[in-house]
Amino acid sequence: MTRKVAVYYAIMAALLVVVGFYQSWNVAFGILNLCLISAIMALGVNMQWGYAGLFNVGIMGFTALGGLTAVLVSMPPVSEAWKAGGGGIALSFLILIGTVIAALVARRRVPAYLKLPVTIAIIIVGFILIRVFYLPAVDRIEEVNPAHTGYLGGMNLPIVISWAAGGLVAAGAAWFIGKIALGLRADYLAIATLGISEIIIAIIKYEEWLTRGVKNVTGLPRPVPYEVELVETEWFVSLANWFGAADLADTASLFVKVCYAALFVVVLGIIMWFAERALKSPWGRMMRAIRDNRDAASAMGKDVTWRHLQVFILGCATCGIAGAMMTTLDGQLTPTSYIPLRYTFLIWVMVILGGSGNNWGAVLGGFVIWFLWIEAAPFGQWFMQTITLPMDEDNWLKQHLINGAAYTRFLLMGTILLAVMRFAPRGVIPER
């Protein structure tokens, strides 16, 4: 890591320290945790765009899959719901698999002129059979205590396991999607991935038997202690008194955030180590060669589509891990919070600002952009109140400016993007 990179990271650390002193350390560590998750997501996008030139705007879909996996792994199963409709859901899933297998076999075995009609017939029959078992099972599951459950629940495993599982689920979805979409190029791939992301989020939002939909899944287990338990623990009370903490509850909240930060730093460090090893390996050099001139790489015998699929899976798996971590930090799954265009745009700004193709730049971009995204709201409120001090309280312009202060963050993100594209098009830490 060069001196320039060290200086940038030192400045970022200093900004977090300033927030700790002038706002609160709870706020500072809250921002730090979200910055760490954003950095992991930026790494995933950098693998796809910076390594191979893949323009994926379906980031939120794979992040949402990671969040869903956290629920399915860590939440306890709802036995009443399983008794009511679990068998119907399982049978529907088996019929779906059988339909896909039958369609694939038919396309290989039947004569060419019968392939299309036979495939359509198999799909129609499978669809009808699935509906016969699926719809009644869903109704029965969602009727089981809908105020608190109304879904099947999960496997009741430690939630940290869900971080790796979230990466695997996102990787599996990426393999399936990549086999279909990676034959497309540039803007067509972007449109396809955005559409697929919207489908994934719509399923998570409306399939209540799986995720409770807009009613949200709350009370996810934690990998760190609970504040209520900490304030009643003797060793923590002694530790807080030793540090001279005045508010025990506030200190407990800070301790929890520090624990999360330690876990997230470990995960980011592991992913960063593998990402750097991959980038500097012959595989990484080959990926950059494909990115710079895919036709020349193909002429040299490289299987471009297969290599693109590899890096697409790796990037989506990384976003899936970040999604599971984000749901763990929130303590709940909120499907309506996955807004593809807004947060996909933010992640891309992180990569562009940091420097695509450079892992250290992507991580720095994740920290800088999320820090500014959070701090822009209070800064905008302060700025608008300051410049409108000479105006009367009932002045329409003053009220309009203060009420619109929250939108400062969108103006700031656009300004940053324009400035970077004009003055540092390769990012603040460009690829070597």
C-alpha positions in Angstrom: 0.0 0.0 0.0 1.6 3.3 -1.1 2.0 6.4 1.0 -0.8 8.1 -1.0 -3.3 5.4 -0.1 -2.2 5.5 3.5 -2.9 9.2 3.6 -6.4 8.8 2.2 -7.3 6.2 4.7 -5.8 8.2 7.5 -8.0 11.2 6.5 -11.0 8.9 6.5 -10.2 7.6 9.9 -9.7 11.2 11.2 -13.2 12.2 9.9 -14.7 9.3 11.9 -12.8 10.4 15.0 -14.2 14.0 14.5 -17.7 12.6 14.3 -17.0 10.7 17.5 -15.9 13.8 19.4 -18.4 16.3 18.0 -21.5 14.1 17.6 -21.1 10.9 19.6 -19.0 7.7 19.4 -22.3 5.8 19.0 -22.9 7.7 15.8 -19.3 7.3 14.6 -19.3 3.5 15.1 -22.7 3.2 13.5 -21.4 5.0 10.4 -18.2 2.8 10.5 -20.3 -0.4 10.5 -22.3 0.7 7.5 -19.1 1.9 5.8 -17.6 -1.6 6.2 -20.6 -3.3 4.7 -20.6 -0.7 1.8 -17.0 -1.4 1.2 -17.7 -5.1 0.8 -20.4 -4.4 -1.7 -18.1 -2.0 -3.5 -15.5 -4.8 -3.7 -18.1 -7.1 -5.3 -19.0 -4.6 -8.0 -15.3 -3.8 -8.5 -14.6 -7.5 -9.2 -17.2 -7.5 -12.0 -16.6 -4.0 -13.5 -12.9 -3.4 -12.5 -11.7 -6.9 -13.3 -13.8 -7.9 -16.3 -15.8 -4.9 -17.4 -19.2 -6.4 -16.6 -21.9 -3.7 -16.1 -24.2 -5.2 -13.5 -26.9 -3.0 -12.1 -28.7 -5.8 -10.3 -26.7 -5.4 -7.2 -29.7 -5.0 -4.8 -31.2 -8.2 -6.0 -28.2 -10.3 -4.8 -27.9 -8.2 -1.6 -31.6 -9.0 -0.9 -30.9 -12.7 -1.4 -28.2 -12.4 1.3 -30.6 -10.7 3.6 -33.2 -13.4 3.0 -30.7 -16.1 3.7 -30.0 -14.6 7.1 -33.6 -15.1 7.9 -33.8 -18.6 6.6 -30.7 -19.7 8.4 -31.0 -18.0 11.8 -34.8 -17.7 12.6 -36.5 -20.6 14.4 -38.9 -22.7 12.3 -42.6 -22.1 12.8 -43.8 -25.6 13.5 -47.5 -24.7 13.0 -46.9 -23.3 9.6 -44.9 -26.3 8.5 -47.7 -28.6 9.6 -50.2 -26.4 7.8 -48.5 -26.0 4.4 -44.9 -27.1 4.5 -45.7 -30.4 2.6 -47.5 -28.5 -0.1 -44.6 -26.1 -0.6 -42.1 -28.9 -0.7 -44.2 -30.9 -3.2 -44.6 -27.7 -5.4 -40.8 -27.3 -5.4 -40.3 -31.0 -6.4 -42.8 -30.5 -9.2 -40.9 -27.4 -10.4 -37.6 -29.4 -10.5 -39.3 -32.2 -12.3 -40.8 -29.8 -14.8 -37.4 -28.3 -15.6 -35.7 -31.7 -15.9 -38.5 -33.0 -18.1 -38.3 -30.0 -20.4 -34.5 -30.3 -20.7 -34.8 -34.1 -21.5 -37.6 -33.5 -24.0 -35.5 -30.9 -25.9 -32.7 -33.4 -26.3 -34.7 -36.6 -27.0 -37.7 -35.6 -29.2 -37.4 -34.8 -32.9 -36.6 -31.2 -33.8 -40.1 -30.4 -35.2 -41.7 -31.4 -31.8 -39.3 -29.7 -29.4 -41.2 -26.4 -29.1 -44.7 -27.9 -28.7 -43.6 -30.6 -26.3 -41.6 -28.2 -24.2 -44.6 -25.8 -24.0 -46.9 -28.7 -23.1 -44.6 -29.8 -20.3 -44.3 -26.3 -18.9 -48.1 -25.8 -18.9 -48.8 -29.1 -17.2 -46.1 -28.4 -14.6 -47.5 -24.9 -14.0 -51.0 -26.3 -13.4 -49.7 -29.0 -11.0 -47.7 -26.5 -9.0 -50.7 -24.2 -8.6 -52.8 -27.1 -7.4 -50.5 -27.7 -4.4 -48.8 -24.3 -4.0 -51.7 -21.8 -3.6 -53.6 -23.7 -0.9 -50.4 -24.3 1.0 -49.5 -20.6 0.9 -53.0 -19.6 2.2 -52.7 -22.1 5.1 -49.2 -20.9 6.1 -50.1 -17.2 6.0 -53.1 -17.8 8.2 -51.0 -19.1 11.0 -50.8 -16.3 13.5 -50.2 -13.6 10.8 -49.5 -10.8 13.4 -46.3 -12.6 14.6 -45.4 -15.3 12.1 -47.4 -16.3 9.0 -44.3 -17.8 7.4 -42.3 -21.0 7.6 -39.3 -19.5 9.6 -35.8 -20.7 9.3 -33.3 -23.3 10.5 -32.4 -21.8 13.9 -28.6 -21.8 13.2 -26.1 -19.2 14.4 -26.5 -16.1 12.3 -22.8 -15.8 11.4 -23.3 -19.0 9.3 -25.8 -17.1 7.3 -23.1 -14.7 6.1 -21.3 -17.5 4.2 -24.6 -19.0 3.2 -25.8 -15.7 1.8 -22.7 -15.6 -0.4 -23.5 -19.2 -1.6 -27.1 -18.4 -2.3 -26.2 -15.3 -4.3 -23.5 -17.2 -6.1 -26.1 -19.9 -7.1 -28.5 -17.3 -8.4 -25.6 -15.6 -10.2 -24.7 -18.8 -11.9 -28.3 -19.3 -13.2 -28.7 -15.7 -14.3 -25.2 -15.6 -15.8 -25.9 -18.7 -17.9 -28.8 -16.7 -19.5 -27.6 -13.1 -19.5 -23.9 -13.1 -20.0 -24.2 -13.6 -23.7 -25.4 -10.0 -23.7 -23.1 -7.0 -23.8 -22.8 -3.6 -22.1 -26.2 -1.9 -21.9 -28.2 -5.0 -22.7 -26.6 -6.8 -19.8 -27.3 -3.8 -17.5 -31.0 -3.9 -18.5 -31.2 -7.6 -18.0 -29.6 -7.6 -14.5 -31.8 -4.6 -13.4 -34.9 -6.5 -14.5 -33.8 -9.7 -12.7 -33.0 -7.7 -9.6 -36.5 -6.2 -9.6 -38.0 -9.8 -9.9 -36.0 -11.0 -7.0 -37.0 -8.1 -4.8 -40.6 -8.5 -5.9 -40.6 -12.1 -4.8 -39.1 -11.3 -1.4 -41.6 -8.5 -1.0 -44.8 -10.4 -1.9 -44.2 -14.0 -1.0 -45.2 -13.7 2.6 -45.0 -17.4 3.4 -41.2 -17.1 2.8 -40.4 -13.6 4.2 -43.5 -12.1 5.8 -43.4 -9.6 2.9 -44.0 -6.0 3.9 -44.8 -7.1 7.5 -41.0 -7.6 8.0 -39.2 -10.3 9.9 -38.0 -8.8 13.2 -36.0 -10.1 16.1 -33.2 -11.8 14.2 -30.6 -13.4 16.5 -27.3 -11.5 17.1 -23.7 -12.6 17.0 -23.0 -10.0 19.7 -24.4 -9.4 23.2 -27.7 -7.6 23.8 -27.6 -4.2 25.5 -30.2 -5.2 28.1 -28.1 -8.2 29.1 -24.9 -6.2 29.2 -26.2 -3.6 31.7 -27.0 -6.4 34.1 -23.6 -8.2 33.7 -21.1 -7.6 36.5 -18.0 -7.5 34.3 -19.5 -5.0 31.9 -20.6 -2.7 34.7 -17.2 -2.8 36.2 -15.6 -2.1 32.9 -17.9 0.9 32.3 -17.1 2.2 35.7 -13.4 1.8 35.1 -13.7 4.0 32.0 -15.8 6.5 33.9 -19.0 6.0 31.7 -21.8 8.2 32.9 -24.7 6.5 30.9 -24.6 2.7 31.2 -27.2 2.1 28.5 -25.3 4.4 26.0 -22.0 2.6 26.8 -23.7 -0.8 26.2 -24.9 0.4 22.8 -21.4 1.6 22.0 -19.9 -1.8 23.1 -22.3 -3.6 20.8 -21.4 -1.4 17.8 -17.7 -2.0 18.5 -18.3 -5.8 18.5 -20.1 -5.6 15.2 -17.2 -3.5 13.8 -14.6 -6.1 14.9 -16.6 -8.9 13.1 -17.1 -6.8 10.0 -13.4 -5.8 9.8 -12.5 -9.5 9.9 -14.9 -10.3 7.1 -13.7 -7.4 5.0 -10.1 -8.4 5.7 -10.6 -12.0 4.5 -12.5 -10.9 1.3 -9.8 -8.2 0.6 -7.0 -10.7 1.0 -8.6 -13.1 -1.5 -9.5 -10.2 -3.9 -5.9 -8.9 -3.9 -4.5 -12.4 -4.4 -6.9 -13.0 -7.3 -6.2 -9.6 -8.9 -2.4 -10.1 -8.9 -2.6 -13.8 -10.0 -2.4 -15.0 -13.7 -6.2 -15.3 -13.5 -6.5 -11.6 -12.6 -4.2 -10.6 -15.4 -6.2 -12.7 -17.8 -9.5 -11.0 -16.6 -8.1 -7.6 -17.3 -6.9 -8.7 -20.7 -10.4 -9.8 -21.5 -11.8 -6.5 -20.1 -9.5 -4.5 -22.3 -9.9 -6.5 -25.5 -12.3 -9.5 -25.4 -11.8 -10.2 -29.1 -8.0 -10.4 -28.8 -8.3 -12.6 -25.6 -10.8 -14.9 -27.4 -8.4 -15.2 -30.4 -5.7 -16.3 -27.9 -7.9 -19.2 -26.8 -9.6 -17.8 -23.7 -13.2 -18.8 -23.0 -14.5 -15.3 -22.5 -18.1 -16.3 -21.5 -16.9 -18.8 -18.9 -14.4 -16.3 -17.4 -17.2 -13.7 -17.3 -19.4 -16.2 -15.5 -16.7 -16.8 -12.9 -16.2 -13.2 -12.0 -19.9 -12.5 -12.1 -20.5 -15.3 -9.5 -17.7 -14.0 -7.3 -18.9 -10.4 -7.4 -22.5 -11.4 -6.6 -21.4 -13.8 -3.8 -19.6 -10.9 -2.2 -22.7 -8.7 -2.4 -24.7 -11.6 -0.9 -22.4 -11.7 2.1 -22.8 -8.0 2.5 -26.6 -8.3 2.3 -26.6 -11.0 5.1 -24.4 -8.7 7.3 -26.6 -5.7 6.7 -29.7 -7.7 7.8 -27.8 -8.9 10.8 -26.9 -5.4 11.8 -30.4 -4.1 11.4 -31.9 -7.1 13.3 -34.7 -7.4 10.8 -35.5 -8.1 7.1 -37.3 -5.2 5.5 -38.0 -6.0 1.9 -39.3 -2.4 1.1 -35.8 -1.0 2.0 -34.2 -2.6 -1.1 -34.5 0.2 -3.6 -32.5 -0.9 -6.6 -31.9 2.4 -8.4 -31.0 4.4 -5.3 -28.6 2.1 -3.7 -27.2 0.6 -6.9 -26.3 4.1 -7.9 -24.5 4.7 -4.6 -22.4 1.5 -4.9 -21.4 2.5 -8.4 -20.4 6.0 -7.2 -18.2 4.3 -4.6 -16.4 2.3 -7.2 -16.0 5.2 -9.6 -14.8 7.5 -6.9 -12.3 5.0 -5.4 -11.0 3.8 -8.7 -12.3 0.8 -10.6 -9.9 -2.1 -10.9 -8.2 -1.2 -7.6 -9.5 -3.0 -4.5 -8.1 -0.4 -2.1 -9.8 2.3 -4.1 -13.2 0.5 -4.0 -13.0 0.1 -0.2 -12.0 3.7 0.2 -14.9 4.8 -2.0 -17.3 2.7 0.1 -16.1 4.5 3.2 -16.2 8.0 1.7 -19.5 7.8 -0.1 -21.4 6.2 2.8 -19.9 8.7 5.3 -21.0 11.6 3.1 -24.4 10.1 2.5 -25.1 9.9 6.2 -23.5 13.2 7.2 -25.0 15.2 4.3 -28.4 15.3 6.0 -27.3 17.0 9.3 -24.8 19.2 7.4 -27.5 20.3 4.9 -29.9 21.1 7.8 -27.2 23.2 9.5 -26.2 24.9 6.3 -29.8 25.9 5.4 -30.5 27.1 8.8 -27.4 29.2 8.8 -27.9 30.9 5.5 -31.6 31.7 6.3 -30.9 33.2 9.7 -31.6 36.8 8.5 -35.0 35.8 7.1 -38.2 35.8 9.1 -39.5 32.6 10.5 -42.6 32.6 8.3 -40.7 33.4 5.1 -41.7 31.0 2.4 -38.2 30.7 1.0 -36.7 29.9 4.4 -39.3 27.2 5.0 -38.8 25.7 1.6 -35.0 25.6 1.9 -35.1 24.0 5.4 -37.7 21.5 4.4 -35.7 20.5 1.4 -32.4 20.2 3.3 -32.6 16.4 3.3 -32.2 16.4 -0.4 -28.7 17.8 0.0 -27.3 14.3 -0.1 -28.6 13.7 -3.7 -27.1 17.0 -4.8 -23.8 16.1 -3.2 -23.7 12.6 -4.8 -24.3 14.1 -8.2 -21.7 16.8 -7.7 -19.1 14.2 -6.5 -19.8 12.0 -9.6 -19.4 15.0 -12.0 -16.3 16.2 -10.2 -14.7 12.7 -10.3 -15.5 12.2 -14.0 -14.1 15.6 -14.9 -10.9 15.8 -12.7 -10.1 12.1 -11.8 -11.9 9.8 -14.3 -9.8 6.8 -13.1 -10.7 7.5 -9.4 -8.7 8.8 -6.5 -6.7 5.6 -6.3 -6.5 4.5 -10.0 -5.6 1.1 -11.2 -1.9 0.5 -11.8 
